[in-house]
Amino acid sequence: MKSERWQPQTNHEHAVMRVLTSIRAVSDAMERMHSGMKDDMHMNATDVAALRLLVIRERQEQSVSPRDIARHLRISTASTTKLLDRLVDSGHVERRPHPTDRRGRVVVLTEAARQAFFRVFGERLRAMRAIAMQYDESELSVIERFLDDLSGAMDPPE
């Protein structure tokens, strides 16, 4: 099947194109931000992605297992073990016993990693929060639903 470039025709299609172009710009900005963050923290991109997952799950009060990290990063369990060994050795994470499964382990940020993450990322988070605060609850609800739907569309089928 030949893939053709989509050319918007209607006002609605042009609005869709502008939104998708803006999303691409946000994606590029996020990539630049994460790239700078990995340089600032002297880590590779996968290490930073693992730390981001831990920060997000920590805020949601959810534990993170090594398997969760492997699934999120789409890497093998062997690669996950190497990644965690690296992060433990550098003092960014700790492996701890799972709170309810005595055979399981969870991965948690160290206080030093949490402080480094927010030192590097905090100003950007404050700037993003300031932008979001300019919208009312109903607008934010639509934005949230749109971004959640978009994220789901980009994930590969299971």
Secondary structure in CASP SS format (residue, H / E / C, confidence):
PFRMAT SS
TARGET T0000
AUTHOR 0000-0000-0000
METHOD secondary structure of the structure
MODEL  1
M C 1.00
K C 1.00
S C 1.00
E C 1.00
R C 1.00
W C 1.00
Q C 1.00
P C 1.00
Q C 1.00
T C 1.00
N H 1.00
H H 1.00
E H 1.00
H H 1.00
A H 1.00
V H 1.00
M H 1.00
R H 1.00
V H 1.00
L H 1.00
T H 1.00
S H 1.00
I H 1.00
R H 1.00
A H 1.00
V H 1.00
S H 1.00
D H 1.00
A H 1.00
M H 1.00
E H 1.00
R H 1.00
M H 1.00
H H 1.00
S H 1.00
G H 1.00
M H 1.00
K H 1.00
D H 1.00
D H 1.00
M C 1.00
H C 1.00
M C 1.00
N C 1.00
A H 1.00
T H 1.00
D H 1.00
V H 1.00
A H 1.00
A H 1.00
L H 1.00
R H 1.00
L H 1.00
L H 1.00
V H 1.00
I H 1.00
R H 1.00
E H 1.00
R H 1.00
Q C 1.00
E C 1.00
Q C 1.00
S C 1.00
V C 1.00
S C 1.00
P H 1.00
R H 1.00
D H 1.00
I H 1.00
A H 1.00
R H 1.00
H H 1.00
L H 1.00
R C 1.00
I C 1.00
S C 1.00
T H 1.00
A H 1.00
S H 1.00
T H 1.00
T H 1.00
K H 1.00
L H 1.00
L H 1.00
D H 1.00
R H 1.00
L H 1.00
V H 1.00
D H 1.00
S C 1.00
G C 1.00
H C 1.00
V E 1.00
E E 1.00
R E 1.00
R E 1.00
P E 1.00
H C 1.00
P C 1.00
T C 1.00
D C 1.00
R C 1.00
R C 1.00
G C 1.00
R E 1.00
V E 1.00
V E 1.00
V E 1.00
L E 1.00
T C 1.00
E H 1.00
A H 1.00
A H 1.00
R H 1.00
Q H 1.00
A H 1.00
F H 1.00
F H 1.00
R H 1.00
V H 1.00
F H 1.00
G H 1.00
E H 1.00
R H 1.00
L H 1.00
R H 1.00
A H 1.00
M H 1.00
R H 1.00
A H 1.00
I H 1.00
A H 1.00
M C 1.00
Q C 1.00
Y C 1.00
D C 1.00
E H 1.00
S H 1.00
E H 1.00
L H 1.00
S H 1.00
V H 1.00
I H 1.00
E H 1.00
R H 1.00
F H 1.00
L H 1.00
D H 1.00
D H 1.00
L H 1.00
S H 1.00
G H 1.00
A H 1.00
M H 1.00
D C 1.00
P C 1.00
P C 1.00
E C 1.00
END
